[in-house]
Amino acid sequence: MIFFGKQPEKQTTATIIILLVALVLAFELVLLGMRWMQSNNLLTFAARAGVSDVLQSLTQNQSANASNPTSNSPNDAISDFSIDAKAFLSVKEDSKGTEVLFSKNDQERLPIASLTKLMTALLVLKYYDMNQLVTISPAAMQQEGVQGVLQEGQVLTVKDLLYISLIESSNRAAYALSEVIGNQKFVGMMNQEAEEMGLDNTHFADSTGLDSGSYSTASDLERIASYLYKEYPLFRQITGTKTYDLYLPNGIFHHQLQTTNVFLDQDGVIAGKTGYTDAAKGCFMIIQQGTDSSTRFIHIVLGAVDRVQEMQKFITWTNNHYQ
């Protein structure tokens, strides 16, 4: 029973509390009724359409939400990434397999300049005796470039010439290696090896890369580089060497080799090979070590005006997102 008129202070406070509790209970009853109505509507829909149709509808909604996921993957940041080259490819290799990070025209056949020497090195490592002596011929000295400081009549080992070919990118050294079994036969074996590896978009016209008839793709070159690095410790050793004091078989000091890979021993770069001709423009292959020994990144750039500048973008991006 409610009395009107002046009430004691304690009785007024108790009345207010009772009213507030009543309002809260009423609001909860309204919400409960709304939930029941929604549930009843869903059951009615299920009865009419069939439970399987309801489940299918729910699955479609979940799929629609999954098509636009929020992810912390490094690939979310590639929208501002730009490489000025005819073709490029960047992959991550680990125990799970190979993941493509970036690519452009990676299946396009292009001249590859001295990246040709990757296949030259593969054949030498696979079939040659590293201690075999080789005499530098007049034909070798006719190859363009003075890299390697070679002279006609000099005698070096196969291993010496392989160092010169890969570190200083000497065309004369690469040609001299092909002459060990005959230049034409050697080039034929390069193409046979490419065929056996399934490199359908690769063809070699020489052992040096000077001939624009030698072509490949960023994808095929990545496979060659990956195979060499995994299978041949000497390739890892040579391409990971910044400077090398070369001595002739008679013990006389020849010269100190300086790598053409300006990134070596920086930002995790552990190997690489450069190339340039007027037809191919700047070409570059880099292998970058991940944070653990089982993870590597291989970057390939073909047809770049500034191969160093473009490769730097790959190295920086990889360090920012993975290292």
C-alpha positions as CSV (number, residue, x, y, z in Angstrom):
1,M,0.0,0.0,0.0
2,I,1.4,3.4,-1.0
3,F,0.9,6.4,1.2
4,F,1.0,9.9,-0.2
5,G,2.4,12.8,1.7
6,K,5.7,13.3,3.4
7,Q,7.7,10.1,3.9
8,P,10.6,9.4,6.1
9,E,14.0,9.6,4.2
10,K,14.8,5.9,4.6
11,Q,11.4,4.9,3.3
12,T,11.7,7.1,0.2
13,T,15.1,5.6,-0.7
14,A,13.8,2.1,-0.4
15,T,10.9,2.9,-2.7
16,I,13.3,4.3,-5.4
17,I,15.4,1.1,-5.2
18,I,12.3,-1.1,-5.6
19,L,11.2,0.9,-8.7
20,L,14.7,0.6,-10.3
21,V,14.8,-3.2,-9.7
22,A,11.3,-3.5,-11.2
23,L,12.4,-1.5,-14.4
24,V,15.5,-3.7,-14.8
25,L,13.4,-6.9,-14.5
26,A,10.9,-5.6,-17.0
27,F,13.7,-4.8,-19.5
28,E,15.1,-8.3,-19.1
29,L,11.7,-9.8,-19.8
30,V,11.4,-7.7,-23.0
31,L,14.8,-8.9,-24.2
32,L,14.0,-12.5,-23.4
33,G,10.8,-12.2,-25.4
34,M,12.7,-10.8,-28.4
35,R,15.2,-13.7,-28.3
36,W,12.4,-16.2,-28.2
37,M,10.8,-14.7,-31.2
38,Q,14.0,-14.8,-33.2
39,S,14.6,-18.4,-32.2
40,N,11.1,-19.3,-33.2
41,N,11.5,-17.6,-36.6
42,L,14.7,-19.6,-37.2
43,L,13.0,-22.8,-36.3
44,T,10.1,-21.9,-38.6
45,F,12.6,-21.2,-41.4
46,A,14.4,-24.5,-40.7
47,A,11.1,-26.3,-40.8
48,R,10.2,-24.9,-44.2
49,A,13.6,-24.9,-45.9
50,G,15.1,-27.9,-44.3
51,V,17.9,-28.1,-41.8
52,S,20.5,-28.8,-44.5
53,D,19.6,-25.6,-46.3
54,V,20.0,-23.6,-43.1
55,L,23.4,-25.1,-42.5
56,Q,24.4,-24.3,-46.1
57,S,23.3,-20.7,-45.7
58,L,25.4,-20.4,-42.5
59,T,28.4,-22.0,-44.3
60,Q,28.1,-19.5,-47.1
61,N,28.1,-16.6,-44.7
62,Q,31.2,-18.0,-43.0
63,S,32.9,-18.4,-46.4
64,A,32.0,-14.8,-47.3
65,N,33.6,-13.6,-44.1
66,A,36.7,-15.7,-44.7
67,S,37.3,-14.2,-48.2
68,N,38.3,-11.0,-46.6
69,P,40.5,-12.1,-43.7
70,T,42.5,-9.8,-41.4
71,S,46.0,-11.2,-41.4
72,N,49.4,-10.3,-40.1
73,S,51.1,-11.9,-43.1
74,P,53.9,-9.9,-44.6
75,N,52.1,-10.2,-48.0
76,D,49.6,-7.7,-46.7
77,A,52.2,-5.0,-47.2
78,I,53.1,-5.5,-50.8
79,S,50.8,-2.9,-52.3
80,D,53.5,-0.2,-52.2
81,F,56.2,-2.5,-53.4
82,S,57.6,-1.7,-56.9
83,I,60.5,-3.1,-58.8
84,D,61.7,-1.4,-62.0
85,A,62.8,-4.5,-64.1
86,K,61.5,-6.5,-67.0
87,A,61.0,-9.5,-64.7
88,F,61.6,-10.5,-61.1
89,L,60.9,-13.3,-58.6
90,S,61.3,-13.5,-54.9
91,V,60.8,-16.7,-53.0
92,K,61.0,-18.0,-49.5
93,E,62.4,-21.5,-49.0
94,D,62.0,-23.5,-45.8
95,S,61.2,-27.0,-44.5
96,K,57.6,-26.5,-45.6
97,G,58.5,-25.8,-49.3
98,T,58.8,-22.8,-51.5
99,E,56.6,-19.7,-51.2
100,V,56.5,-17.0,-53.8
101,L,56.6,-13.6,-52.2
102,F,56.8,-11.4,-55.4
103,S,56.8,-12.0,-59.1
104,K,56.5,-10.3,-62.4
105,N,56.9,-11.9,-65.8
106,D,58.7,-14.7,-64.1
107,Q,57.9,-17.1,-67.0
108,E,59.1,-14.6,-69.7
109,R,62.1,-15.7,-71.7
110,L,64.8,-13.0,-71.5
111,P,68.5,-12.8,-72.1
112,I,70.3,-13.4,-68.8
113,A,73.9,-12.2,-69.3
114,S,76.3,-13.7,-66.8
115,L,73.6,-15.5,-64.9
116,T,74.3,-18.0,-67.6
117,K,77.4,-18.9,-65.6
118,L,75.2,-20.5,-63.0
119,M,74.6,-23.4,-65.4
120,T,78.3,-23.3,-66.4
121,A,79.2,-23.8,-62.8
122,L,76.6,-26.6,-62.3
123,L,78.2,-28.7,-65.1
124,V,81.7,-28.0,-63.9
125,L,80.8,-29.0,-60.3
126,K,79.0,-32.1,-61.5
127,Y,81.4,-33.5,-64.0
128,Y,84.9,-31.9,-63.7
129,D,87.9,-32.7,-61.6
130,M,88.6,-29.6,-59.6
131,N,92.4,-30.2,-59.7
132,Q,92.6,-30.6,-63.5
133,L,95.0,-28.1,-65.1
134,V,93.7,-25.8,-67.8
135,T,95.8,-23.7,-70.2
136,I,94.3,-20.3,-71.2
137,S,93.9,-20.4,-75.0
138,P,93.8,-17.6,-77.6
139,A,90.0,-18.2,-78.0
140,A,89.4,-17.7,-74.3
141,M,91.4,-14.4,-74.4
142,Q,89.1,-13.2,-77.3
143,Q,86.1,-13.2,-74.9
144,E,85.0,-9.7,-73.9
145,G,86.1,-8.4,-70.6
146,V,89.4,-8.3,-68.6
147,Q,87.9,-9.7,-65.4
148,G,90.1,-12.4,-63.9
149,V,93.4,-10.9,-65.1
150,L,94.1,-13.9,-67.2
151,Q,96.9,-14.2,-69.8
152,E,97.3,-16.5,-72.8
153,G,99.3,-19.6,-71.9
154,Q,98.7,-19.3,-68.1
155,V,97.9,-22.6,-66.4
156,L,95.3,-22.7,-63.7
157,T,93.2,-25.4,-62.1
158,V,89.5,-25.9,-62.8
159,K,88.8,-24.8,-59.3
160,D,90.7,-21.5,-59.8
161,L,88.8,-20.8,-63.0
162,L,85.5,-21.5,-61.3
163,Y,86.4,-19.0,-58.5
164,I,87.2,-16.4,-61.1
165,S,84.1,-17.1,-63.2
166,L,81.7,-16.8,-60.2
167,I,83.3,-14.2,-58.1
168,E,84.6,-11.8,-60.8
169,S,82.2,-13.0,-63.5
170,S,85.1,-13.5,-65.9
171,N,83.9,-14.5,-69.4
172,R,87.4,-15.7,-70.3
173,A,87.4,-18.0,-67.3
174,A,84.0,-19.4,-68.1
175,Y,85.0,-20.0,-71.7
176,A,88.3,-21.7,-70.7
177,L,86.2,-24.1,-68.5
178,S,84.0,-25.0,-71.5
179,E,87.1,-25.7,-73.6
180,V,88.1,-28.6,-71.3
181,I,85.7,-30.9,-73.1
182,G,85.2,-28.6,-76.1
183,N,83.1,-25.5,-76.2
184,Q,80.3,-26.8,-78.5
185,K,80.0,-30.0,-76.6
186,F,79.9,-28.1,-73.3
187,V,77.0,-25.8,-74.5
188,G,75.2,-28.9,-75.7
189,M,75.5,-30.4,-72.2
190,M,74.2,-27.2,-70.7
191,N,71.0,-27.5,-72.7
192,Q,70.7,-31.2,-71.9
193,E,71.0,-30.4,-68.2
194,A,68.3,-27.8,-68.5
195,E,66.0,-30.3,-70.3
196,E,66.6,-32.9,-67.6
197,M,65.8,-30.3,-64.9
198,G,62.6,-29.4,-66.6
199,L,63.6,-25.9,-67.5
200,D,61.4,-25.6,-70.5
201,N,62.0,-21.9,-71.0
202,T,65.8,-22.0,-70.8
203,H,68.3,-22.3,-73.7
204,F,72.0,-21.7,-73.8
205,A,74.1,-20.5,-76.8
206,D,77.3,-20.1,-74.9
207,S,79.0,-20.7,-71.5
208,T,79.5,-17.0,-70.7
209,G,76.2,-15.2,-71.3
210,L,77.6,-12.8,-73.9
211,D,75.5,-14.3,-76.6
212,S,71.9,-12.9,-76.3
213,G,70.8,-16.3,-77.7
214,S,71.2,-17.6,-74.2
215,Y,67.9,-17.0,-72.4
216,S,66.0,-18.1,-69.4
217,T,63.3,-17.0,-67.0
218,A,63.3,-15.7,-63.4
219,S,61.5,-18.9,-62.4
220,D,64.0,-21.2,-64.1
221,L,67.0,-19.3,-62.7
222,E,65.6,-19.6,-59.2
223,R,65.5,-23.3,-59.6
224,I,69.1,-23.5,-60.8
225,A,70.3,-21.3,-58.0
226,S,68.4,-23.2,-55.4
227,Y,69.7,-26.6,-56.7
228,L,73.3,-25.3,-56.7
229,Y,73.1,-24.0,-53.2
230,K,71.5,-27.1,-51.8
231,E,73.7,-29.7,-53.6
232,Y,77.2,-28.2,-53.9
233,P,79.1,-27.0,-50.9
234,L,81.8,-25.5,-53.1
235,F,79.2,-23.3,-54.8
236,R,78.1,-22.0,-51.4
237,Q,81.7,-21.4,-50.5
238,I,82.7,-19.6,-53.7
239,T,79.5,-17.4,-54.0
240,G,79.8,-16.6,-50.3
241,T,83.4,-15.3,-50.7
242,K,84.0,-11.6,-50.7
243,T,87.7,-11.5,-51.5
244,Y,90.0,-14.4,-52.4
245,D,93.8,-14.6,-52.8
246,L,94.4,-16.7,-55.9
247,Y,97.7,-18.6,-56.3
248,L,98.7,-20.4,-59.5
249,P,99.5,-24.1,-59.2
250,N,103.2,-23.3,-59.0
251,G,102.6,-21.2,-55.8
252,I,103.0,-17.8,-57.4
253,F,100.4,-15.2,-56.3
254,H,98.1,-14.3,-59.2
255,H,95.8,-11.7,-57.8
256,Q,93.1,-11.0,-55.2
257,L,89.6,-11.6,-56.5
258,Q,86.9,-9.1,-55.5
259,T,83.2,-10.2,-55.7
260,T,80.8,-8.3,-57.9
261,N,78.1,-8.9,-55.3
262,V,78.0,-5.6,-53.4
263,F,75.5,-7.0,-50.9
264,L,77.6,-10.0,-49.8
265,D,77.9,-10.3,-45.9
266,Q,75.3,-7.6,-45.4
267,D,71.7,-8.0,-44.3
268,G,71.9,-11.8,-44.3
269,V,73.1,-12.0,-47.9
270,I,75.1,-15.2,-48.2
271,A,75.5,-15.7,-52.0
272,G,74.8,-14.1,-55.3
273,K,75.7,-13.7,-59.0
274,T,75.5,-10.6,-61.2
275,G,75.2,-10.1,-64.9
276,Y,75.0,-7.3,-67.5
277,T,75.0,-7.0,-71.3
278,D,73.4,-4.3,-73.5
279,A,70.7,-6.8,-74.5
280,A,70.0,-8.2,-71.0
281,K,70.5,-5.0,-69.0
282,G,71.1,-5.5,-65.3
283,C,70.6,-9.0,-63.9
284,F,71.1,-10.1,-60.3
285,M,70.6,-13.3,-58.2
286,I,70.8,-13.0,-54.4
287,I,70.4,-15.7,-51.7
288,Q,69.5,-14.3,-48.3
289,Q,69.7,-16.3,-45.1
290,G,66.6,-16.4,-42.9
291,T,66.6,-16.2,-39.1
292,D,67.1,-19.9,-38.9
293,S,69.3,-22.2,-41.0
294,S,66.4,-23.9,-42.8
295,T,65.0,-20.7,-44.2
296,R,66.4,-18.9,-47.3
297,F,65.2,-16.2,-49.7
298,I,66.2,-16.2,-53.3
299,H,65.7,-13.0,-55.3
300,I,66.0,-12.7,-59.1
301,V,66.0,-9.5,-61.1
302,L,66.2,-9.4,-64.9
303,G,66.3,-6.5,-67.2
304,A,66.9,-3.7,-64.7
305,V,68.4,-0.3,-65.5
306,D,69.9,-0.3,-61.9
307,R,70.1,-3.9,-60.7
308,V,71.7,-2.8,-57.3
309,Q,68.9,-0.3,-56.5
310,E,66.1,-2.8,-57.4
311,M,67.8,-5.7,-55.5
312,Q,68.1,-3.4,-52.5
313,K,64.3,-3.2,-52.3
314,F,64.0,-7.0,-52.0
315,I,66.7,-7.2,-49.3
316,T,65.2,-4.3,-47.3
317,W,61.6,-5.6,-47.5
318,T,62.7,-9.1,-46.5
319,N,64.6,-7.8,-43.5
320,N,61.7,-5.6,-42.4
321,H,59.1,-8.4,-42.6
322,Y,61.0,-11.6,-41.7
323,Q,64.4,-11.0,-40.1
